[in-house]
Amino acid sequence: MELRRRFALARSTEDRGASAIEWVIITGVLVALAAAVGLIIFNLVQGRAEQIQIPDAPGGGGGGGGGAP
């Protein structure tokens, strides 16, 4: 019986459906905004990371280590 009452209440007021659609639109806009900000931050960090100069190890490095002499 509770389900019938809720169904009747939902059908009697159109504002509930409109309110749900408004929440979906607002949520979608906020998700898109968060994704855009995240992409901007990612691109800034990626650009700065590419600018970092890493010097070669003294003596050439490249030996890999771990082996017997």
Backbone torsions as a table, in degrees:
resi	resn	phi	psi	omega
1	MET	NA	-33.7	179.4
2	GLU	-61.4	-38.9	-179.5
3	LEU	-64.7	-40.5	178.6
4	ARG	-65.1	-39.4	179.8
5	ARG	-64.7	-43.7	179.1
6	ARG	-65.2	-40.6	179.4
7	PHE	-63.4	-43.4	179.3
8	ALA	-64.8	-40.0	179.3
9	LEU	-65.8	-41.3	-179.9
10	ALA	-65.6	-37.1	-179.7
11	ARG	-76.7	-22.6	-176.7
12	SER	-79.0	-24.4	-179.5
13	THR	-120.6	124.2	179.1
14	GLU	-83.5	-14.1	-178.6
15	ASP	-64.5	-31.9	-178.7
16	ARG	-64.0	-42.1	178.2
17	GLY	-66.4	-41.4	179.0
18	ALA	-65.4	-39.4	179.2
19	SER	-64.3	-39.4	178.5
20	ALA	-64.9	-40.9	178.6
21	ILE	-65.2	-39.8	177.4
22	GLU	-61.2	-42.2	178.4
23	TRP	-63.8	-38.6	178.2
24	VAL	-64.4	-43.2	179.7
25	ILE	-65.6	-45.7	179.3
26	ILE	-61.5	-43.4	179.3
27	THR	-63.2	-42.2	178.6
28	GLY	-61.9	-42.6	178.1
29	VAL	-63.8	-42.4	179.9
30	LEU	-66.3	-38.2	177.3
31	VAL	-65.0	-43.3	178.7
32	ALA	-63.7	-40.2	178.7
33	LEU	-64.8	-43.6	178.5
34	ALA	-63.6	-40.0	178.3
35	ALA	-64.9	-40.3	179.3
36	ALA	-64.8	-44.4	178.4
37	VAL	-64.0	-42.3	177.9
38	GLY	-61.5	-40.7	178.7
39	LEU	-66.0	-40.3	178.0
40	ILE	-63.0	-46.3	179.4
41	ILE	-63.0	-43.1	179.2
42	PHE	-59.7	-45.7	-179.4
43	ASN	-65.5	-37.7	177.2
44	LEU	-64.2	-45.3	-179.8
45	VAL	-65.9	-41.9	179.7
46	GLN	-62.1	-42.6	179.2
47	GLY	-64.1	-42.2	178.6
48	ARG	-68.2	-36.7	-179.6
49	ALA	-65.6	-34.9	179.5
50	GLU	-71.1	-21.2	-179.6
51	GLN	-82.7	-11.9	-178.3
52	ILE	-71.2	128.2	179.2
53	GLN	-97.0	121.9	179.5
54	ILE	-107.5	115.6	-179.0
55	PRO	-72.3	154.3	175.9
56	ASP	-68.2	153.9	178.4
57	ALA	-70.9	144.9	178.1
58	PRO	-62.8	141.0	179.2
59	GLY	80.7	9.9	175.9
60	GLY	92.4	-20.4	179.7
61	GLY	61.2	-128.5	168.6
62	GLY	52.9	-1.8	-178.0
63	GLY	-75.5	-27.8	179.8
64	GLY	84.7	-29.1	175.6
65	GLY	67.5	176.9	173.8
66	GLY	88.5	-13.8	-176.7
67	GLY	-96.3	165.8	176.7
68	ALA	-76.4	150.4	-178.1
69	PRO	-68.3	NA	NA
